[in-house]
Amino acid sequence: MGKLYVITGDDEFAVKERSRALAIELGGEALEENPAVEIIPGDSDSLKPDEIARRFLEAMRTPPFLCASKLVWLRHFLNFDVFNAKDPVPVYTEVQSLLTAPLSEELTVLADGFNLDMRKQFGKALKSAKIEIEVLNLPKTNDRRYAEDRRMSIRAVCQELGKGIEGNAAAYLAETLSGDSGLLRNELEKLACYVGEAPCITLADCQAVCSRTPETVSWEFTGAITARNIPAAMRLLDVLLSQGEPEMRLMAALSGEFQKQIQTKLAMQQLNLTRVNARTFDSLPQELRDRYPNNPLLKLHPFRAFKVCEGAANFTDAELVRNLELVRNANRSLVSGGGDRRIVLEQLILKLTARSQ
């Protein structure tokens, strides 16, 4: 019996990369020149979906010519929803029937595309036929493991590139880049070239090289505030406002940062930590880890946990409560239109970075 592989998901870059790699594994490096490989461009601008499906069907039905076997690749199909129509064009019904039936021994089929809904009729038919299906989706920001999964992806790509990456640098990229795996790989490849022979990518490297998106600048802005670096915070405020970053998002970022610092201090209290150093989380007794498995600091990389605690220690408990009130009051002023928006933000920076008397 022949083999059928289906690759789909909403991570377009990952789907394309994986399908290309599998096609090379099945048909060799020179796919386009291989007479045993027939590629149907599923993302063609000049062909309608039913014509693409018709060519795909004909390719699967045509026996190998002067070859013992044949690979048919439906490459980057954009319209899987057409298979779920109430009254589909007959060619779609024929394609589904052929894909869900045993394939001839000499035939291998690879179909990839985006957003194939496995809950709908076509997806259910493929699953019930025991077809090998890979679903590659973008990480969801509301997923509990989002940050950890992003850091693991970053480290995996760095390992491929022969580089290490500092905990702070990985956290920076995880928090400032979107879930797009193509953008992530592009940024890491730039960083690998930038650091040259250096074995490890640092936070300074990321800040020097990575694209200045509103997310990266916002991350640096909150970092400057928590470091009480007024000149840097004012400079980054200029960048954010020139990028058209909404003031409400800045308020949300600042509020989130100070709430995170409060949570960090509570987590430190639970672990009975008053001071930390770079070795603290490497040397915590296992008994403590077992007693508090849900402590947020124990879920971080040890060096990252140290840096988070170090940042929280830069503010007293009273200052953190004060700063949340300052952000809330500034937010009210911005919403009500009470004063020049830039002046409100500059005054907020000065108040947030001030030390309590």
Secondary structure, DSSP 8 states (H G I E B T S, - for coil): --EEEEEE-S-HHHHHHHHHHHHHHHH-S-GGG-TTEEEEETT-SSS-HHHHHHHHHHHHHS--SSSS-EEEEEEEE--GGGGG-SS--HHHHHHHHHHTS---TTEEEEEEES---TTSHHHHHHHHTT-EEEE-----TTSTTHHHHHHHHHHHHHHHTT-EE-HHHHHHHHHHS-S-HHHHHHHHHHHHHHHTT-SEE-HHHHHHHS---HHHHHHHHHHHHHTT-HHHHHHHHHHHHHTT--HHHHHHHHHHHHHHHHHHHHHHHHTT-S---TTGGGS--HHHHHH-TT-GGGGS-HHHHHHHHHHHTTS-HHHHHHHHHHHHHHHHHHHHT-S-HHHHHHHHHHHHHS---
